[in-house]
Amino acid sequence: MTTLFDPTTAGALRLNNRIVMAPLTRNRAPGAIPTPLMATYYRQRASAGLLITEATAISHQGQGYADVPGIWSDEQVAGWRQVTDAVHAAGGRIVVQLWHVGRVSHTSLQPDGQKPVAPSAITAKTKTFILTDGVGAFVDTSEPRALALDELPGIVQDYRHAARNAMAAGFDGVEVHGANGYLLDQFLKTGSNHRTDAFGGSIENRARLLLEVMRAITAEIGGEHTGLRLSPVTPANDVIDANPQALFEYVLRELAPLNLAFLHLIEGATGGPREIADRPFDYAALQQAYRTAGGQAAWMANNGYDKALANQALTQGVDLVAFGRPFIANPDLVQRLRADAPLNAADRTTFYGGGEKGYTDYPALAA
């Protein structure tokens, strides 16, 4: 029987096991530039079959939180090269998560203090993280403006450019962040997309931007180096869709020809319940729609998995299982899961911002 510790492949990625470190925003990249401390953090966790970096902005406009990294400049590429070199030296594989937050931002984080952008000028009922005189705080997001039709090709090109930079930085590939109420998810869902042009209204129109982004990236770096994260029913960042089953089955059928490396599905509410009573969703039917259309990407499940539940999922069509918060306090999570060893407890006060404390100082099992 397949277990979490068996090797596998995801597109061009050869993975030592089926345990994935999910993206975890940690706000330790001042000026949006990756640091040597980040290289240490990811190297410590390189025993995961695959590391997915914290969400990383494709442009200054795509920034939504203080001190999160970017990948649009040469200086950022050089910073990430330190990270990828460290992970590869430790025998790991790593992809960068490409991110545009859309309306989940604040004017203080935007170029020249401009409004954040969105499919429609609807403020997200959520918060973001900013720094004021070096002190971090969660604040309400700013009112966004609707993107003009002629701006959307530039967004697609920003994703393409970020993917090209990712490969120049030594990453094994990219994961496009299409989940959790950020820009691509905002376009997908009826609650945040009230457009009446070619990018709003019907399922086909609302999915158009995501599909154009995915086609541009796979044309640039190859589908075998490209993954996508989706969250069909999460309420994160104030998103909702009137008919998510039909929407996401359409999206996955359209993605099937791109020969993606993996699809990363958040089940239920991100960081919350795996099933939402008033938002039932059939993930098996979603996978079936994708496979029937010829899609071969590795299927990655995420949200609240432990070892037993993960191994059960591997018998039900799941290929990879992503673990998030357990990796914060347990750099050697793979070893601990294999040995059924106890886990370190995470210090929540150090999740966002700071230095080594609560970041690179958690003890390994051997200690």
C-alpha positions in Angstrom: 0.0 0.0 0.0 1.3 3.5 -0.9 2.4 5.5 2.1 3.4 9.1 2.7 7.0 8.1 2.7 7.1 6.6 -0.8 8.7 8.6 -3.6 6.7 9.9 -6.5 6.7 12.4 -9.4 4.7 15.5 -10.1 5.4 16.6 -13.7 9.1 17.1 -14.0 9.5 17.0 -10.2 11.0 13.9 -8.6 9.9 13.8 -5.0 11.5 11.8 -2.2 8.1 11.4 -0.4 4.5 12.6 -0.7 4.6 15.1 2.1 4.4 18.7 1.0 5.1 21.8 3.0 2.2 24.2 2.3 2.8 27.9 1.7 3.1 29.8 5.0 3.3 33.6 5.1 5.9 34.6 7.7 6.6 38.3 6.9 10.4 38.2 7.2 11.5 39.7 3.9 12.1 43.5 4.5 11.8 45.4 1.3 10.3 42.3 -0.3 13.7 40.8 -0.7 14.4 37.2 0.5 17.1 37.0 3.2 19.8 34.5 4.3 17.6 33.7 7.3 14.9 32.5 4.9 17.4 30.2 3.3 18.1 28.6 6.7 14.4 28.3 7.3 13.6 26.4 4.1 16.8 24.3 4.2 15.8 23.1 7.7 12.5 21.8 6.1 14.0 20.3 2.9 13.2 16.7 3.9 9.6 17.3 2.7 9.0 15.8 -0.7 8.2 19.3 -1.9 8.5 22.8 -0.4 6.1 25.4 -1.6 7.3 28.9 -0.6 5.3 31.5 1.2 3.1 33.5 -1.2 5.4 35.7 -3.3 4.2 38.8 -5.1 4.5 39.0 -8.9 4.6 42.8 -8.8 4.6 45.7 -6.4 0.8 46.1 -7.2 0.4 42.4 -6.2 1.7 43.1 -2.6 -0.8 42.9 0.2 1.1 42.4 3.4 4.2 44.0 4.9 7.6 42.2 4.6 6.4 39.5 2.2 8.8 38.6 -0.6 8.5 39.4 -4.3 9.9 38.0 -7.5 9.7 40.8 -10.0 13.2 42.3 -9.6 16.8 41.1 -10.1 17.6 41.7 -6.5 14.7 39.5 -5.4 15.8 36.8 -7.9 19.3 36.9 -6.3 17.8 36.6 -2.8 15.7 33.6 -3.8 18.8 31.9 -5.4 20.3 31.7 -1.9 17.1 29.8 -0.8 17.0 27.4 -3.7 20.7 26.6 -3.5 20.4 25.8 0.2 17.3 23.6 -0.4 18.9 21.7 -3.3 22.2 21.2 -1.3 20.0 19.5 1.4 18.4 17.2 -1.2 15.1 19.0 -1.4 12.7 20.3 -4.1 11.1 23.7 -4.0 8.6 25.7 -6.0 7.6 29.4 -5.5 4.0 30.4 -5.0 3.1 33.2 -7.4 0.7 35.7 -5.8 -1.3 38.8 -6.7 -3.5 39.8 -3.7 -5.9 42.0 -5.7 -8.2 43.8 -3.2 -6.7 42.2 -0.1 -4.2 45.1 0.4 -3.8 48.5 1.8 -2.9 51.8 0.2 0.3 52.0 2.3 1.5 48.9 0.6 0.7 50.0 -3.0 2.9 52.0 -5.4 2.5 55.7 -4.7 -0.3 54.9 -2.2 -2.8 54.0 -4.9 -5.9 52.0 -4.3 -5.5 48.2 -4.5 -7.0 46.6 -7.7 -9.8 44.1 -8.0 -12.3 42.7 -10.6 -14.9 45.0 -9.1 -14.8 47.9 -6.7 -16.0 45.9 -3.7 -14.0 46.2 -0.4 -13.1 42.9 1.1 -14.4 42.4 4.7 -11.0 41.2 6.0 -7.7 42.5 7.3 -4.2 42.8 6.2 -0.8 43.2 8.0 1.1 46.5 7.8 4.0 48.1 9.6 3.8 51.6 11.1 7.2 52.9 12.5 8.4 49.3 12.6 5.4 48.0 14.6 3.1 45.4 12.9 -0.6 45.4 13.1 -3.6 43.9 11.3 -5.9 46.6 9.7 -8.9 46.7 7.5 -8.2 46.4 3.8 -8.5 49.5 1.7 -11.3 50.2 -0.9 -10.1 48.8 -4.2 -10.7 50.1 -7.8 -11.9 47.8 -10.6 -9.2 46.9 -13.1 -9.8 48.3 -16.6 -10.1 45.8 -19.4 -6.9 47.0 -21.0 -5.0 46.4 -17.8 -5.6 42.6 -17.7 -3.0 41.6 -20.4 -0.4 43.4 -18.2 -1.5 41.3 -15.2 -1.0 38.1 -17.3 2.4 39.3 -18.4 3.4 40.0 -14.8 2.7 36.3 -14.0 4.7 35.2 -17.1 7.6 37.4 -16.1 7.5 36.1 -12.5 7.5 32.5 -13.7 10.5 33.2 -15.9 12.3 34.8 -12.9 11.4 31.8 -10.7 13.3 29.5 -13.1 16.2 32.0 -13.2 16.3 31.9 -9.4 16.7 28.1 -9.4 13.2 27.0 -8.4 12.0 23.6 -9.6 8.8 25.2 -10.7 6.0 27.5 -9.6 2.6 27.2 -7.9 0.0 29.8 -9.0 -2.0 31.0 -6.1 -5.6 30.8 -7.3 -7.1 30.4 -3.9 -8.1 32.1 -0.6 -9.8 35.2 -2.0 -6.8 36.7 -3.8 -6.9 38.2 -7.3 -7.5 35.1 -9.4 -10.0 33.8 -7.0 -11.7 37.2 -6.8 -12.3 37.0 -10.6 -13.6 33.4 -10.4 -16.3 34.0 -7.8 -19.6 35.7 -8.0 -19.4 37.4 -4.7 -16.4 39.5 -5.7 -16.8 39.7 -9.5 -19.7 41.9 -10.6 -18.2 42.7 -14.0 -20.3 42.9 -17.2 -17.5 42.6 -19.7 -15.7 39.5 -21.1 -14.2 38.8 -17.6 -17.5 38.7 -15.7 -20.9 37.1 -15.6 -20.8 33.6 -17.0 -18.5 30.9 -15.6 -16.5 31.0 -18.8 -15.9 34.7 -18.4 -15.1 34.6 -14.7 -12.6 31.8 -15.3 -10.9 33.6 -18.3 -8.2 35.5 -16.3 -7.1 32.4 -14.4 -6.9 30.3 -17.6 -5.1 33.0 -19.5 -2.5 33.2 -16.7 -2.1 29.4 -16.6 -1.7 29.2 -20.4 0.9 32.0 -20.4 2.9 30.4 -17.6 2.9 27.0 -19.1 4.0 28.4 -22.4 6.9 30.1 -20.7 8.2 27.4 -18.4 6.2 24.2 -19.3 3.3 22.6 -17.6 5.6 20.0 -16.1 7.0 22.8 -13.9 3.7 24.4 -13.0 1.1 23.8 -10.3 -2.1 25.6 -9.2 -3.7 26.1 -5.8 -7.5 26.4 -5.6 -10.0 26.7 -2.7 -13.5 26.1 -4.1 -15.5 26.9 -0.9 -13.3 28.6 1.6 -14.7 31.9 2.9 -11.2 33.3 3.4 -10.9 37.0 2.6 -14.6 37.4 2.0 -15.2 35.3 -1.1 -18.1 33.2 -2.1 -19.5 31.7 -5.3 -23.1 30.9 -6.0 -22.3 27.6 -7.8 -18.7 26.4 -7.0 -19.2 22.8 -8.2 -20.0 23.8 -11.7 -17.4 26.6 -11.7 -14.5 24.5 -10.6 -15.4 21.5 -12.7 -15.3 23.8 -15.7 -12.0 25.3 -14.7 -10.3 21.9 -14.3 -11.6 20.5 -17.6 -10.1 23.6 -19.3 -6.8 23.0 -17.4 -6.5 19.4 -18.4 -4.6 20.0 -21.7 -1.9 22.0 -20.0 -0.1 18.9 -18.5 0.3 20.6 -15.1 2.7 19.1 -12.5 0.1 19.3 -9.7 -3.2 20.6 -8.5 -3.4 21.7 -4.9 -6.9 21.6 -3.5 -7.8 23.2 -0.1 -10.8 21.2 1.2 -13.3 23.2 3.2 -12.3 26.4 4.9 -8.6 27.3 4.8 -7.2 26.6 8.3 -10.7 25.8 9.5 -13.3 23.0 9.1 -12.8 20.5 6.3 -16.5 20.5 5.6 -18.7 23.5 5.6 -22.4 22.7 6.3 -23.9 25.3 4.0 -21.3 24.8 1.3 -21.1 21.1 0.4 -18.6 20.3 -2.3 -17.7 17.0 -4.0 -13.9 16.9 -4.5 -14.1 13.3 -5.9 -16.4 14.6 -8.6 -14.0 17.5 -9.3 -11.1 15.1 -9.7 -13.2 12.8 -11.9 -14.1 15.8 -14.2 -10.4 16.6 -14.5 -9.3 13.0 -15.2 -12.1 12.4 -17.7 -10.9 15.5 -19.6 -7.4 13.9 -19.8 -5.7 15.7 -16.9 -2.7 13.9 -15.4 -1.5 16.3 -12.8 -0.6 15.0 -9.3 -3.5 15.6 -7.0 -2.6 17.4 -3.7 -5.0 17.5 -0.8 -4.7 20.1 2.0 -6.5 21.1 5.2 -6.3 19.6 8.6 -4.5 16.4 7.7 -2.7 14.2 10.1 -0.7 11.0 9.3 -3.7 8.6 9.5 -6.0 10.8 7.4 -3.2 11.4 4.9 -2.5 7.8 4.4 -6.2 7.1 4.0 -6.4 9.8 1.3 -3.6 8.1 -0.6 -5.9 5.1 -1.1 -8.6 7.4 -2.5 -6.9 9.0 -5.4 -4.8 11.6 -3.7 -1.1 11.7 -4.7 0.4 14.3 -2.3 -0.7 15.7 1.1 0.2 19.3 2.1 0.9 20.1 5.8 1.0 23.7 6.9 1.2 24.8 10.5 2.9 21.6 11.7 5.9 22.6 9.6 6.3 25.9 11.5 7.4 24.3 14.7 8.7 21.0 13.3 11.4 21.5 10.7 11.9 17.7 10.6 8.1 16.9 10.3 8.8 14.1 7.9 11.0 12.3 10.4 8.5 12.9 13.2 5.6 11.5 11.2 7.6 8.5 10.2 8.5 7.8 13.8 5.1 8.7 15.3 7.1 11.1 17.5 5.5 14.0 19.4 5.3 17.4 17.7 6.7 20.7 19.0 4.0 23.3 19.8 4.1 26.5 17.7 4.4 29.9 19.2 1.6 31.9 17.5 3.1 35.2 18.7 6.0 34.7 16.3 4.0 33.6 13.2 4.2 37.0 11.5 7.3 39.2 11.4 10.4 39.1 13.6 13.7 37.2 13.3 15.0 33.8 14.3 12.7 33.4 17.3 9.8 31.1 16.3 11.3 30.8 12.8 14.6 28.9 12.7 15.1 28.0 16.4 12.6 25.1 16.8 14.5 22.0 17.9 14.8 18.9 15.6 13.8 15.5 17.0 17.5 14.5 17.4 18.0 17.4 19.8 
